[in-house]
Amino acid sequence: MGQVIEKTFNGLKVPQGEKITFKDGKPVVPAHPIIPFIEGDGIGRDIWRASQRVFDAAVKKAYGDTRSIAWYEVFAGEKAKNNHGEWLPEGTIEALKEFPVSIKGPLTTPVGGGIRSLNVALRQIFDLYCCVRPVRYYQGVPSPVVSPEKMNVVIYRENTEDVYAGVEFVSGSKEAKQLIDLIASFGKTVRPDSGIGIKPISKFGSQRLVRRAIEYAIAHNLPSVTLVHKGNIQKFTEGAFRDWGYELAAEEFAAKAISEDKVWADFEGKTPAGKVLVNDRIADSMFQQILTRPSEYSVLATTNLNGDYLSDACAAQVGGLGIAPGANIGDSCAIFEATHGTAPKYADKDVINPGSVILSGVMMFEFMGWTEVRDLINNAFAKTIQQKLVTYDLERLMPGAKKLKTSEFADAIISNF
Ligand SMILES: NC(=O)c1ccc[n+]([C@@H]2O[C@H](COP(=O)([O-])OP(=O)(O)OC[C@H]3O[C@@H](n4cnc5c(N)ncnc54)[C@H](O)[C@@H]3O)[C@@H](O)[C@H]2O)c1
């Protein structure tokens, strides 16, 4: 069952198991990988307990004793602050570096000073440049739209640039004034009492994100990758994102992908078989399209802020954030995570929906290449919802549904393997 690792992180012994490594941006996964988990604050405790049981039962069902996960707890958020005096201890960062595929529950964002957001900090420390959010419908989940099943998209959102880069200066500050003066020297006027935020979007950052999106579409035989941007207004940032995306598709994927322009110019608007269509949509129009023609889209590649809005809008259409999974992926590290917060008022009541972490685990198993586990959990999750066995958040909107506790929902999934 793998080597004994003597090192400790945050004073905790590492369980017996093997390290996952990365080669060319892809994980190399042994049979008994050590996977760190951050349980999360608030509802995280209930959710993690339930999710871990589902994961272990699925691995056992799929592989017997030939594979297993060596779970290793690392600390962040309130638990870390209480036990180690820090929101994000160095030991946690070191452990996530050493064991580079991990999963986390929601974390409280400390209010007032210190780290701005632990989630943003983790993304920056590990250069997790892709935020991946699959959005699909599970039959029976209450939805605000008429045909939620038509939505089945994977959103690849750039995770390191744009207005999230944190280059902002408060109105009246020396920096804001200097920048306003500099801008005036370029012949542009900005009101003197403005706060200034900078929106950097680079070719490097855009292309590595679009590359991942196109690779995903090819690997999963998906029909299209749509570059979502606001390039009609922000030409040199959002518009450049689109241009660099097309450029990358032409340079690196000429044999497997084709742009919408070329499809019209050479193929009368019909994408040739076996090729991924690369098209683009302006962000505001995209918000209409996901409501009016969701089935026409499969992979969406977006800049950071547009992707933030779009991910939640898409998730709402298929039943909300309680079951929306997410991943933050870089070239040498990946952290899978719930997309909702810590919902403190439901903490430790064993009532909350663990779907978001469970489905984030499904993404993790897919990333690891453990597709049997992915399918077991995915199918059992769908079946449990079809049986109308759900937690309170869905039960109150589903006529005839039975309300289960968090732990009972996990039991129901396991019994549906
Ligand atoms: N990824 C993260 O770690 C993350 C994301 C968002 C917010 N947060 C943090 O969480 C804390 C609370 O934030 P918030 O109240 O804005 O958002 P929240 O997502 O914690 O909760 C908002 C509401 O959504 C519902 N909800 C959330 N998750 C649910 C689930 N799994 N099942 C059923 N219902 C669910 C609950 O009704 C809850 O009251 C803050 O400290 C915030 O910074 C963390």
The ligand as a MOL file (V3000), in Angstrom:
LIG
                    3D

  0  0  0     0  0            999 V3000
M  V30 BEGIN CTAB
M  V30 COUNTS 44 48 0 0 0
M  V30 BEGIN ATOM
M  V30 1 N -15.6170 28.2740 -2.1450 0
M  V30 2 C -15.7510 28.7700 -0.9240 0
M  V30 3 O -15.0600 28.3540 -0.0110 0
M  V30 4 C -16.7840 29.8370 -0.6730 0
M  V30 5 C -17.6880 30.2230 -1.6780 0
M  V30 6 C -18.6680 31.1940 -1.3560 0
M  V30 7 C -18.7140 31.7440 -0.0780 0
M  V30 8 N -17.7790 31.3620 0.8580 0 CHG=1
M  V30 9 C -17.8320 31.8720 2.2430 0
M  V30 10 O -18.9180 31.2370 2.9210 0
M  V30 11 C -19.4570 32.1120 3.9150 0
M  V30 12 C -20.9750 32.2250 3.7610 0
M  V30 13 O -21.2510 32.7830 2.4690 0
M  V30 14 P -22.7200 33.0070 1.8660 0
M  V30 15 O -23.7150 32.9490 2.9810 0
M  V30 16 O -22.6490 34.1880 0.9840 0 CHG=-1
M  V30 17 O -22.9710 31.7980 0.8640 0
M  V30 18 P -23.3070 30.2450 1.1440 0
M  V30 19 O -23.1350 29.5010 -0.1350 0
M  V30 20 O -22.5280 29.7620 2.2970 0
M  V30 21 O -24.8120 30.1550 1.5910 0
M  V30 22 C -25.9020 30.8550 1.0470 0
M  V30 23 C -27.1610 30.0170 1.1900 0
M  V30 24 O -27.1490 29.0270 0.1530 0
M  V30 25 C -27.7150 27.8240 0.6330 0
M  V30 26 N -26.7150 26.7450 0.4860 0
M  V30 27 C -25.3620 26.8610 0.3300 0
M  V30 28 N -24.8050 25.6630 0.2100 0
M  V30 29 C -25.7770 24.7510 0.2970 0
M  V30 30 C -25.8210 23.3240 0.2600 0
M  V30 31 N -24.7110 22.5770 0.1070 0
M  V30 32 N -27.0110 22.7070 0.3920 0
M  V30 33 C -28.1380 23.4250 0.5540 0
M  V30 34 N -28.1710 24.7650 0.5980 0
M  V30 35 C -27.0070 25.4350 0.4710 0
M  V30 36 C -28.1040 28.0490 2.0630 0
M  V30 37 O -29.4620 28.4220 2.0910 0
M  V30 38 C -27.2540 29.2150 2.4890 0
M  V30 39 O -27.8280 29.9360 3.5250 0
M  V30 40 C -18.6720 33.4130 3.7640 0
M  V30 41 O -17.6280 33.4490 4.6950 0
M  V30 42 C -18.1140 33.3350 2.3640 0
M  V30 43 O -16.9630 34.1030 2.2090 0
M  V30 44 C -16.8500 30.4120 0.5940 0
M  V30 END ATOM
M  V30 BEGIN BOND
M  V30 1 1 1 2
M  V30 2 2 2 3
M  V30 3 1 2 4
M  V30 4 1 4 5
M  V30 5 2 4 44
M  V30 6 2 5 6
M  V30 7 1 6 7
M  V30 8 2 7 8
M  V30 9 1 8 9
M  V30 10 1 8 44
M  V30 11 1 9 10
M  V30 12 1 9 42
M  V30 13 1 10 11
M  V30 14 1 11 12
M  V30 15 1 11 40
M  V30 16 1 12 13
M  V30 17 1 13 14
M  V30 18 2 14 15
M  V30 19 1 14 16
M  V30 20 1 14 17
M  V30 21 1 17 18
M  V30 22 2 18 19
M  V30 23 1 18 20
M  V30 24 1 18 21
M  V30 25 1 21 22
M  V30 26 1 22 23
M  V30 27 1 23 24
M  V30 28 1 23 38
M  V30 29 1 24 25
M  V30 30 1 25 26
M  V30 31 1 25 36
M  V30 32 1 26 27
M  V30 33 1 26 35
M  V30 34 2 27 28
M  V30 35 1 28 29
M  V30 36 1 29 30
M  V30 37 2 29 35
M  V30 38 1 30 31
M  V30 39 2 30 32
M  V30 40 1 32 33
M  V30 41 2 33 34
M  V30 42 1 34 35
M  V30 43 1 36 37
M  V30 44 1 36 38
M  V30 45 1 38 39
M  V30 46 1 40 41
M  V30 47 1 40 42
M  V30 48 1 42 43
M  V30 END BOND
M  V30 END CTAB
M  END
